[in-house]
Amino acid sequence: MGASSDPNQDGSDEQQRRSEIYTYEAPWHIYAMNWSVRKDKRYRLAIASLLEQYPNRVEIVQLDDSNGEVRSDSNLSFEHPYPPTKVIFIPDKECQKPDLLATSSDYLRVWRVADDNSRVEIKTVLNNNRNSEFSGPLTSFDWNEAEPKRIGTSSIDTTCTIWDIERETVDTQLIAHDKEVYDIAWGGVGVFASVSADGSVRVFDLRDKEHSTIIYESSEPDTPLVRLGWNKQDPRYMATIIMDSSKVVVLDIRFPTLPVVELQRHQASVNAIAWAPHSSCHICTAGDDSQALIWDLSSMGQPIEGGLDPILAYTAGAEIEQLQWSSSQPDWVAIAFSNKLQILRV
């Protein structure tokens, strides 16, 4: 994933280039996107449409690495109410559980992929606003890897809700932010963090639901934090994105309030962050400058003249809105821009 190579070079270079980048063109603008983690479903991703109408679509696509083609299967394409804000496959590498996929929009929905891949069916629609017609749209959610029956959702109604998807009930609902909650991430079995339009990162421990800890507040007052990534390899670290900002703030939860490093090489707003699933000191960031950048943070905490530079850069054909690093195949990162999904070897 270095500088993009010239497609007019000789055939061997072209072959090499093809095997590093695979592209799929959807019939619509892609927003939500994620990898499957099952080891029997390598190179499988879900992508979802961003259409300004009620019916939207989700497709499950698969890379055939024998011929380099990313294909969608019409049996695994289904209609979805509103554009999904996020899509995640169940964190089940060992294939012990049903093949599930969750999506967030007006509600949290859990879908089941049939064992023979013949169809995708709705399994549950989880709605916490039983007593009112209106439900605050869900901005994001995260599936707990350590305890896959738990999903946490964040909503514009200022709440975070923890669901038990096996019992199809609310485990707990927490209100700590003053404004819309834009993202949520698990840091362990009973610990999660959230970011909000109130400009704060808060950490919650489900053993003590009355309290949350503010570990960072946006330096510009009333500037929303829109995305959050928790480092799974080293849970002391997390990263957050400030709305309409070209920098990424990396935090060490042992030393709250001050960022441990700020990544400042994007030329336009950053939209997505993904920690490496196999290394505690690598992170990928992507944004409106059409760049996906990979950073090595092993020197984090030491002053670097002029700031840190990325170790790898890739330029896409348009603003990158979505980025996911494959946890089952850590050599691969996926990005989404316009109507294209690209899978990149890093």
C-alpha positions in Angstrom: 0.0 0.0 0.0 2.8 2.4 -0.9 2.4 5.1 -3.6 0.0 3.9 -6.3 1.9 2.3 -9.2 1.5 3.3 -12.8 -0.8 1.0 -14.6 1.1 1.5 -17.9 4.2 -0.3 -16.6 5.1 -3.7 -17.9 2.9 -6.8 -17.3 4.6 -8.1 -14.3 4.2 -4.8 -12.4 0.6 -4.8 -13.5 0.1 -8.3 -12.2 1.8 -7.3 -8.9 -0.4 -4.2 -8.7 -3.6 -6.2 -9.3 -2.8 -8.6 -6.5 -2.4 -5.7 -4.0 -5.7 -3.9 -4.7 -9.1 -5.3 -5.5 -12.0 -3.1 -6.4 -15.8 -3.6 -6.3 -18.2 -1.1 -7.8 -21.7 -1.1 -6.1 -24.8 0.2 -7.9 -25.0 2.9 -5.2 -23.0 5.1 -2.9 -21.4 3.0 -0.1 -21.3 4.2 3.5 -21.3 1.4 6.1 -18.9 -1.5 5.4 -17.2 -4.2 7.4 -15.3 -7.5 7.2 -16.5 -10.9 8.2 -14.3 -12.5 10.9 -15.2 -16.2 10.4 -12.2 -18.2 9.3 -14.3 -20.2 6.8 -15.5 -16.9 5.1 -12.2 -15.3 4.1 -12.4 -12.1 2.0 -16.1 -11.6 2.7 -17.5 -8.1 3.4 -20.8 -6.5 3.9 -21.5 -3.1 2.3 -24.5 -0.8 2.7 -26.0 2.0 0.6 -26.3 5.6 1.4 -29.5 6.6 -0.4 -31.8 9.5 0.5 -34.9 7.4 0.6 -36.4 4.9 3.0 -35.5 1.6 1.2 -31.7 1.1 1.2 -29.6 -2.0 0.5 -27.1 -4.2 2.1 -24.9 -6.6 0.0 -22.5 -9.3 1.1 -19.6 -9.5 -1.3 -16.8 -12.0 -1.6 -13.3 -11.8 -3.2 -12.4 -14.8 -5.3 -8.7 -14.7 -4.9 -8.1 -17.2 -7.7 -9.2 -14.5 -10.3 -9.1 -11.3 -8.3 -12.8 -10.6 -8.7 -15.0 -9.2 -6.0 -18.5 -10.5 -6.5 -21.9 -9.9 -5.0 -24.4 -12.7 -4.6 -28.0 -11.7 -5.3 -29.2 -14.1 -2.6 -27.2 -12.2 0.0 -28.4 -8.8 -1.0 -31.4 -7.4 1.0 -33.4 -4.3 1.5 -32.8 -2.2 4.6 -34.9 0.6 6.1 -32.9 3.9 6.0 -29.1 3.9 5.3 -27.3 1.8 7.9 -24.8 3.9 10.0 -22.8 0.8 10.7 -22.7 -2.9 9.9 -20.7 -5.6 11.8 -20.5 -9.4 11.5 -20.6 -11.4 14.7 -17.1 -11.6 16.3 -16.9 -15.4 15.9 -13.6 -16.5 14.3 -14.1 -20.1 15.2 -17.5 -20.4 13.6 -19.2 -21.7 16.8 -22.3 -19.5 16.4 -24.9 -18.8 13.7 -23.6 -16.5 10.9 -25.0 -13.2 12.1 -24.7 -9.6 10.9 -26.0 -6.5 12.7 -26.9 -3.1 11.4 -27.9 0.2 13.0 -30.2 2.9 11.6 -33.6 3.7 13.2 -33.2 0.5 15.3 -30.6 -2.2 15.9 -31.3 -5.1 13.6 -29.7 -8.6 13.7 -29.7 -10.7 10.5 -28.9 -14.3 9.9 -27.1 -15.6 6.8 -28.5 -19.1 6.0 -26.0 -21.9 6.4 -26.3 -22.7 2.7 -25.8 -19.0 1.8 -29.2 -19.0 0.0 -30.6 -16.0 1.8 -30.3 -13.4 4.6 -33.2 -13.2 7.0 -34.1 -10.7 9.8 -33.6 -12.4 13.2 -34.5 -9.5 15.5 -35.3 -5.8 15.5 -34.3 -4.2 18.8 -36.1 -1.1 19.7 -35.8 0.6 23.1 -38.5 3.2 22.5 -41.5 0.9 22.9 -43.6 3.7 24.4 -43.2 6.3 21.7 -43.6 6.6 18.0 -40.3 8.4 17.6 -37.0 6.7 18.1 -33.7 8.6 18.2 -31.6 7.2 15.3 -28.6 5.1 16.2 -25.4 6.7 15.2 -23.2 3.6 15.7 -22.7 0.4 17.6 -20.0 -2.1 18.7 -20.2 -5.8 19.2 -18.4 -7.1 22.3 -15.7 -9.6 21.1 -15.2 -11.0 24.6 -18.9 -11.6 25.2 -20.7 -11.8 21.8 -24.2 -11.7 23.3 -23.6 -8.0 24.1 -23.9 -5.2 21.6 -23.6 -1.5 22.7 -25.4 1.2 20.6 -25.1 5.0 20.6 -27.9 7.3 19.8 -28.7 11.0 19.0 -31.0 10.9 22.0 -27.8 11.1 24.2 -28.0 7.5 25.4 -25.9 4.4 25.1 -27.8 1.1 25.3 -26.2 -2.3 26.1 -28.3 -5.1 24.5 -28.3 -8.8 25.3 -29.0 -10.1 21.8 -29.6 -13.7 23.0 -32.4 -12.6 25.3 -33.3 -9.8 22.9 -33.6 -7.4 25.9 -31.9 -4.2 27.1 -29.2 -5.0 29.6 -28.7 -1.4 30.6 -29.1 2.1 29.3 -26.8 4.9 30.3 -27.1 8.7 30.0 -24.0 10.6 30.7 -23.4 12.9 27.7 -25.3 16.2 27.3 -25.7 15.9 23.6 -25.9 13.3 20.8 -23.6 10.3 21.2 -21.8 9.6 17.9 -19.8 6.5 18.5 -19.2 3.7 21.0 -16.4 1.1 21.4 -15.8 -1.8 23.7 -12.5 -2.0 25.6 -13.2 -5.3 27.4 -16.0 -7.5 28.7 -17.8 -4.8 30.8 -16.0 -1.6 29.8 -16.8 0.7 26.9 -16.2 4.3 25.8 -18.3 6.8 23.9 -17.8 10.1 22.1 -20.3 12.8 21.7 -21.3 16.2 20.3 -20.6 17.6 23.8 -16.9 17.1 22.9 -16.0 14.5 25.5 -14.7 10.9 25.5 -16.2 9.0 28.4 -15.3 5.6 29.7 -18.0 3.4 31.4 -17.6 0.3 33.6 -20.8 -1.8 33.8 -20.0 -2.8 37.4 -20.5 0.8 38.4 -23.3 2.2 36.2 -23.7 5.4 38.2 -20.3 6.8 37.1 -18.4 7.5 34.0 -14.9 9.0 33.6 -14.2 11.8 31.2 -10.7 11.1 29.7 -10.6 13.8 27.1 -12.5 17.0 26.2 -12.2 18.6 22.8 -9.8 21.6 23.0 -12.3 23.8 21.1 -15.5 24.2 23.2 -18.6 22.6 21.7 -16.7 20.8 19.0 -18.1 17.3 18.6 -16.1 14.2 18.6 -17.4 11.9 15.9 -15.4 8.6 15.9 -13.7 6.5 18.5 -11.3 3.6 18.1 -10.1 1.5 21.0 -6.8 -0.3 20.6 -7.6 -4.0 21.1 -4.0 -5.0 21.4 -3.2 -2.4 24.1 -6.4 -1.1 25.7 -4.5 1.8 27.3 -4.8 3.6 24.0 -7.7 4.9 22.0 -8.0 7.4 19.2 -10.7 9.9 18.4 -11.7 12.2 15.5 -12.9 15.8 16.0 -15.7 16.9 13.6 -14.4 18.6 10.4 -10.8 18.3 11.6 -7.8 16.9 9.7 -6.1 15.6 12.9 -6.5 12.4 14.8 -6.1 12.5 18.6 -4.5 9.5 20.3 -5.2 9.2 24.0 -3.5 7.1 26.8 -6.3 6.5 29.4 -3.8 6.4 32.2 -3.0 10.1 31.5 -6.4 11.7 30.8 -7.0 15.1 29.2 -3.8 15.5 27.2 -3.4 13.6 23.9 -0.3 11.4 23.8 0.1 12.2 20.1 -1.8 14.1 17.4 -1.6 12.8 13.9 -1.6 15.8 11.6 -0.7 14.8 8.0 -4.2 14.7 6.4 -5.0 17.6 4.2 -8.8 17.5 4.9 -11.3 16.1 7.4 -10.6 12.7 8.8 -13.6 10.3 8.5 -12.4 6.9 9.8 -9.8 5.3 12.0 -8.9 1.6 12.5 -6.3 0.2 14.9 -4.3 -2.8 13.6 -5.8 -6.0 14.8 -2.4 -7.7 15.2 -0.1 -4.9 16.4 -0.5 -2.5 19.3 1.3 0.4 17.7 -0.2 0.7 14.2 -3.3 2.6 13.2 -4.8 3.5 9.8 -6.7 6.8 9.2 -8.6 8.0 6.2 -10.4 11.1 5.1 -11.7 13.7 2.6 -8.2 14.2 1.1 -8.8 10.7 -0.5 -5.8 9.4 1.6 -5.5 6.3 3.7 -2.5 6.6 5.9 -0.8 4.0 8.2 1.1 5.2 11.2 3.6 3.5 13.4 3.1 4.8 17.0 5.9 2.9 18.6 7.7 6.2 19.3 4.5 7.6 20.9 5.2 9.8 23.8 8.6 10.9 22.6 8.8 14.4 21.1 9.3 14.2 17.4 10.5 17.3 15.6 7.7 18.5 13.3 5.3 15.7 14.3 4.9 12.1 13.2 4.8 11.1 9.6 2.8 8.1 8.3 4.8 5.0 7.1 2.4 4.1 4.3 0.0 6.2 2.1 -2.6 5.2 -0.4 -4.6 7.6 -2.6 -8.1 6.6 -3.5 -10.3 8.0 -6.3 -12.4 10.2 -4.0 -13.0 11.1 -0.4 -12.7 8.0 1.8 -15.7 7.7 4.1 -15.2 4.3 5.6 -12.2 2.1 6.6 -12.0 -1.3 8.2 -8.9 -3.4 9.0 -9.6 -7.2 8.7 -9.1 -8.9 12.1 -8.9 -12.4 10.6 -6.5 -11.3 7.8 -4.5 -8.5 9.2 -2.6 -8.0 5.9 -5.8 -6.4 4.4 -7.5 -3.1 4.9 -10.8 -2.2 3.2 -11.9 1.4 2.3 -15.1 2.7 0.8 -15.3 5.9 -1.4 -18.2 7.0 -3.6 -19.7 3.7 -5.0 -16.4 1.7 -4.7 -15.1 -0.8 -2.2 -11.4 -1.4 -2.3 -9.4 -4.1 -0.6 -5.8 -3.2 -0.1 -2.8 -5.3 1.0 -0.7 -3.5 3.6 
